[in-house]
Amino acid sequence: MQDLVRQQSAKVYDALANKDGIVYICGSSGKMPQAVREALIEVFQSEGKMEREDAEKLLVVMEKGGRYRQETW
């Protein structure tokens, strides 16, 4: 999953930052959820020309607004 997020970074950024997209992460609670989170932060940094702190804040805003959710087990 995280590899696809990075490969499609421009589309992911556009969908999330410009079109109010929603992300649902489902699956194993192993390393995948954190890896996807890190990939999203990297996308926000590279595509949105953000500092890491701002990219992390954007993800937190998405979480609080219900636009980033995890269902892991």
C-alpha positions as CSV (number, residue, x, y, z in Angstrom):
1,M,0.0,0.0,0.0
2,Q,2.6,2.5,1.0
3,D,4.6,1.8,-2.2
4,L,1.5,2.7,-4.3
5,V,1.0,5.9,-2.3
6,R,4.5,6.9,-3.1
7,Q,4.3,5.8,-6.8
8,Q,1.1,7.8,-7.3
9,S,2.1,10.7,-5.1
10,A,0.8,13.5,-7.4
11,K,-2.6,11.8,-7.7
12,V,-2.8,11.0,-4.0
13,Y,-1.9,14.6,-3.0
14,D,-4.4,16.1,-5.4
15,A,-7.2,13.8,-4.1
16,L,-6.4,14.5,-0.5
17,A,-5.3,18.1,-0.4
18,N,-7.3,19.6,-3.3
19,K,-10.4,17.4,-3.5
20,D,-11.1,16.6,0.2
21,G,-10.5,12.9,-0.4
22,I,-10.8,10.3,2.4
23,V,-8.4,7.5,3.3
24,Y,-9.4,4.3,5.0
25,I,-6.6,1.9,6.1
26,C,-7.8,-1.6,6.9
27,G,-5.8,-4.7,7.6
28,S,-3.1,-6.0,9.9
29,S,-2.0,-3.8,12.7
30,G,1.6,-4.7,12.2
31,K,3.9,-2.3,10.4
32,M,1.5,-1.4,7.6
33,P,-0.5,1.4,9.2
34,Q,2.6,3.3,10.3
35,A,4.2,2.8,6.9
36,V,1.2,4.2,5.1
37,R,1.1,7.1,7.5
38,E,4.8,7.8,6.8
39,A,4.2,7.6,3.0
40,L,1.4,10.1,3.2
41,I,3.5,12.5,5.2
42,E,6.3,12.1,2.6
43,V,3.7,12.8,-0.2
44,F,2.5,15.9,1.5
45,Q,6.1,17.1,1.9
46,S,7.1,16.5,-1.7
47,E,4.0,17.3,-3.6
48,G,2.7,20.1,-1.3
49,K,6.2,21.6,-0.7
50,M,5.6,21.3,3.1
51,E,7.9,21.0,6.0
52,R,7.5,17.7,7.9
53,E,5.7,19.4,10.8
54,D,3.1,20.9,8.5
55,A,2.6,17.6,6.7
56,E,2.0,15.9,10.0
57,K,-0.4,18.6,11.0
58,L,-2.4,18.1,7.8
59,L,-2.7,14.4,8.6
60,V,-3.9,15.2,12.1
61,V,-6.5,17.6,10.7
62,M,-7.6,14.8,8.3
63,E,-7.9,12.4,11.3
64,K,-9.9,14.9,13.4
65,G,-12.2,15.6,10.4
66,G,-12.8,11.9,9.8
67,R,-10.9,11.9,6.5
68,Y,-8.2,9.5,7.7
69,R,-9.3,6.4,9.5
70,Q,-7.7,3.1,10.4
71,E,-9.4,-0.2,11.1
72,T,-6.6,-2.5,12.0
73,W,-6.4,-5.7,14.0
